[in-house]
């Protein structure tokens, strides 16, 4: 572990996540979504053979993003990593250490193992064996927090309550390990009952927050109603409320986010839109710089 990591660094990271202007980059596409993410980056499945080669291509893409001149804490205040990325390095330095010590960006880790099948109009998180050990490893590598995602497909009160309860159960394990969890109950942006589901979700989260004794973050779909989650943002145990792009294009996600005064972005696909392996370093730097500028502007 780098000498830069410890309680002082943790407090500095928390201060940054609470008050700094900017957004959180989601660099945490996992096994299932990796081929699609690579294809958008101009790396088709005939260009690599096997899972190891696929993840090597993904690591090269994430390294290129992190090393881009515009990827600094001036606009990117945090970054969410996939497990393999956390265990990897950039030029021999662990990725979390590169993020914080070289870029000033707070490192997070995606910890969920994917989603169960749809039941009660929601998808719960699959079991997470070895979670306590993974959290200890993450902490030893200088990771500040975690992210865990479930999905809500319709305004089903019972389903939404179950999703939120599970999220807060996992969050308790995370806070007990000394990390800050990002609770992510995503509402499907194509849902016919999106606005109603969001109202139910807000009520369920507010009820759980009353029992909290440690700090969390929330990652939520950009709500239909402007300012819907502002009350949650003001809760003393909520460090920050961040928004996922949910499949909107970069421009539409940014436009919708600009109507939410107390949410900042935590975009994945919108961040990498228009990037390609075939671009020269200057072209790549320009493309990601433009995306970062748009997302930063919408997060102000």
C-alpha positions in Angstrom: 0.0 0.0 0.0 1.3 3.4 -0.9 2.4 5.7 2.0 -0.2 8.2 0.7 -3.1 6.0 1.8 -4.3 6.2 5.4 -6.9 8.0 7.5 -5.7 11.4 6.3 -6.1 10.4 2.7 -9.5 8.9 3.5 -10.7 12.2 5.0 -9.3 14.1 2.0 -11.1 11.8 -0.4 -14.4 12.2 1.6 -14.0 16.0 1.6 -13.5 15.8 -2.2 -16.6 13.6 -2.8 -18.7 15.8 -0.5 -17.8 19.3 -1.8 -15.7 19.3 -5.0 -17.1 20.3 -8.4 -17.0 17.6 -11.0 -18.3 14.1 -11.7 -17.6 10.4 -11.1 -16.3 8.3 -14.1 -17.7 4.8 -14.2 -15.0 2.6 -15.6 -16.5 -0.6 -14.3 -18.0 -2.6 -17.2 -17.9 -6.2 -16.1 -17.5 -9.5 -18.0 -21.0 -9.5 -19.5 -20.9 -5.9 -20.9 -17.2 -6.0 -21.9 -17.6 -7.2 -25.5 -20.2 -4.5 -26.2 -18.0 -1.8 -24.6 -15.0 -2.9 -26.6 -17.0 -3.0 -29.9 -18.0 0.6 -29.3 -14.3 1.4 -28.8 -13.5 -0.2 -32.2 -12.3 -3.5 -30.9 -14.4 -6.3 -32.4 -14.5 -9.9 -31.1 -12.3 -11.2 -34.0 -9.5 -8.9 -32.7 -8.8 -10.9 -29.5 -9.1 -14.5 -28.5 -10.3 -15.7 -25.1 -11.3 -13.9 -21.9 -7.8 -13.0 -20.8 -7.1 -11.2 -24.1 -10.5 -9.5 -23.9 -9.8 -8.1 -20.4 -6.3 -7.0 -21.6 -7.9 -4.9 -24.3 -10.3 -3.5 -21.7 -7.5 -2.7 -19.4 -5.6 -0.9 -22.2 -8.7 1.2 -22.9 -9.2 2.1 -19.3 -5.5 2.9 -18.9 -5.7 5.2 -21.9 -8.7 7.0 -20.4 -7.0 7.4 -17.0 -3.8 8.7 -18.6 -5.7 11.3 -20.8 -4.6 14.8 -20.0 -8.2 15.9 -19.2 -8.7 13.0 -16.7 -7.8 14.9 -13.5 -9.5 15.9 -10.3 -10.2 19.3 -11.8 -13.3 17.8 -13.5 -13.2 14.1 -12.6 -13.5 13.7 -8.8 -13.9 9.9 -8.6 -13.7 6.8 -10.7 -15.4 3.4 -10.2 -13.2 0.4 -11.1 -14.0 -3.2 -12.0 -12.3 -5.8 -9.8 -9.7 -6.8 -12.4 -8.9 -3.2 -13.0 -8.3 -2.6 -9.3 -5.9 -5.6 -9.2 -4.1 -4.3 -12.3 -1.5 -1.6 -12.6 -0.5 1.2 -14.9 3.3 1.3 -15.6 3.8 -0.9 -12.6 1.8 1.2 -10.1 -1.5 -0.1 -8.8 -4.5 1.6 -10.5 -6.1 3.0 -7.3 -2.7 4.6 -6.4 -2.4 6.1 -9.9 -5.9 7.6 -9.6 -5.4 9.2 -6.2 -1.6 9.9 -6.0 -1.1 11.0 -9.6 -4.5 12.2 -10.8 -6.2 13.3 -7.5 -9.2 11.1 -8.4 -11.0 9.1 -5.7 -11.1 5.3 -6.4 -14.2 3.2 -6.0 -14.8 -0.5 -6.6 -17.8 -2.2 -8.2 -18.6 -5.1 -5.9 -21.9 -6.6 -7.2 -21.8 -9.9 -9.1 -24.6 -9.1 -11.5 -28.4 -9.3 -11.3 -31.0 -12.0 -10.6 -33.9 -12.6 -13.0 -36.8 -10.2 -12.9 -39.2 -10.8 -10.0 -41.8 -8.2 -8.8 -40.7 -6.0 -11.6 -37.1 -5.7 -10.2 -33.8 -7.4 -10.4 -32.1 -8.0 -7.1 -28.3 -8.4 -6.8 -26.9 -11.9 -6.9 -25.1 -13.3 -3.8 -21.6 -11.9 -3.2 -19.5 -14.7 -1.7 -16.1 -13.5 -0.3 -17.4 -9.9 0.0 -15.7 -9.2 3.4 -12.3 -10.4 2.0 -12.7 -8.3 -1.2 -13.5 -5.2 0.9 -10.3 -5.8 3.0 -8.3 -6.1 -0.2 -9.8 -3.0 -1.7 -9.1 -1.0 1.5 -5.5 -2.3 1.5 -5.1 -1.0 -2.1 -6.3 2.5 -1.1 -9.9 2.2 -2.4 -12.3 4.7 -0.8 -15.7 3.2 -1.6 -17.8 0.7 -3.5 -20.7 0.5 -5.9 -23.5 -2.1 -6.1 -26.3 -2.0 -8.7 -29.8 -3.4 -8.9 -32.5 -2.5 -11.4 -36.2 -1.4 -11.1 -38.3 -2.0 -14.2 -41.7 -0.8 -13.0 -43.5 1.0 -10.1 -44.0 -2.1 -7.9 -43.9 -1.0 -4.3 -43.0 -4.5 -2.9 -40.2 -5.0 -5.4 -38.8 -1.5 -4.9 -38.8 -2.0 -1.1 -37.0 -5.3 -1.4 -34.3 -3.8 -3.7 -33.7 -0.9 -1.4 -33.6 -3.2 1.7 -31.0 -5.4 0.0 -28.9 -2.4 -1.0 -28.8 -1.1 2.5 -27.9 -4.6 3.9 -24.9 -4.7 1.6 -24.0 -1.1 2.4 -23.8 -2.0 6.1 -21.2 -4.7 5.3 -19.3 -2.0 3.3 -19.4 0.6 6.0 -18.4 -2.0 8.7 -15.3 -2.5 6.5 -14.4 1.2 6.7 -15.5 2.1 3.1 -18.2 4.3 1.7 -20.8 2.5 -0.4 -22.5 3.9 -3.5 -26.1 2.5 -3.3 -27.4 2.1 -6.9 -31.0 1.0 -7.4 -31.3 2.0 -11.1 -34.7 2.8 -12.5 -35.0 1.6 -16.1 -35.3 4.7 -18.2 -37.6 3.0 -20.7 -40.2 2.1 -18.0 -43.7 3.2 -18.6 -44.0 3.9 -14.9 -40.6 5.6 -14.4 -41.9 8.7 -12.6 -44.1 6.6 -10.2 -41.3 4.2 -9.6 -39.0 7.1 -8.7 -41.5 8.5 -6.1 -41.7 5.0 -4.5 -37.9 4.7 -4.6 -37.4 8.0 -2.9 -39.7 7.0 -0.1 -38.1 3.6 0.4 -34.6 5.2 0.5 -35.7 7.9 2.9 -37.1 5.3 5.3 -33.8 3.4 5.2 -31.7 6.5 5.7 -33.4 7.1 9.1 -31.7 4.0 10.5 -28.2 4.8 9.2 -25.2 5.5 11.4 -22.6 5.7 8.7 -22.1 7.6 5.5 -23.3 6.5 2.0 -23.6 7.8 -1.5 -26.6 7.3 -3.8 -26.4 6.6 -7.6 -29.8 7.0 -9.2 -31.3 7.3 -12.7 -31.9 10.9 -13.7 -35.4 11.5 -12.4 -38.3 12.6 -14.5 -39.2 15.3 -11.9 -36.6 18.1 -11.5 -35.0 18.1 -8.1 -36.8 15.0 -6.9 -33.8 13.7 -4.9 -32.7 17.0 -3.5 -34.1 16.1 0.0 -32.0 12.9 0.0 -28.9 14.9 -1.0 -29.4 17.1 2.1 -29.5 14.1 4.5 -26.5 14.2 7.0 -25.4 10.7 6.1 -25.5 11.2 2.3 -22.1 12.2 1.0 -23.3 12.9 -2.5 -26.1 11.9 -5.0 -24.8 10.9 -8.4 -26.6 10.2 -11.6 -26.2 7.3 -14.0 -26.7 7.9 -17.8 -28.9 4.8 -18.1 -28.6 4.5 -21.9 -29.2 8.1 -22.8 -26.8 9.6 -25.3 -24.1 11.9 -23.8 -26.0 15.0 -24.9 -29.4 13.9 -23.6 -28.0 12.7 -20.3 -26.2 16.0 -19.8 -29.3 18.0 -20.7 -31.5 16.0 -18.3 -28.9 16.2 -15.6 -28.6 20.0 -15.9 -32.2 20.2 -14.5 -31.1 18.4 -11.3 -29.4 21.0 -9.0 -28.1 18.6 -6.4 -27.0 15.6 -8.6 -23.6 15.2 -10.3 -22.9 12.7 -13.1 -21.5 9.2 -12.8 -21.6 8.2 -16.4 -20.1 5.1 -18.1 -21.2 4.8 -21.7 -21.7 8.5 -22.1 -18.1 9.1 -20.9 -16.6 6.7 -23.6 -18.9 7.8 -26.5 -16.9 8.5 -29.6 -13.7 7.0 -28.3 -11.8 4.5 -30.5 -8.7 2.4 -30.3 -7.9 3.6 -33.9 -7.7 7.2 -32.9 -4.3 8.9 -32.6 -3.3 10.0 -29.0 -4.2 13.6 -30.0 -7.6 12.6 -31.4 -8.3 10.4 -28.4 -7.3 13.2 -26.0 -9.6 15.6 -27.8 -12.6 13.2 -27.9 -12.4 12.3 -24.2 -11.6 15.9 -23.3 -14.8 17.0 -25.0 -16.9 14.4 -23.2 -15.4 15.3 -19.9 -16.2 19.0 -20.5 -19.8 18.3 -21.4 -20.4 16.0 -18.4 -18.6 18.4 -16.0 -20.7 21.3 -17.3 -23.9 19.3 -16.7 -22.8 18.4 -13.1 -22.2 22.0 -12.0 
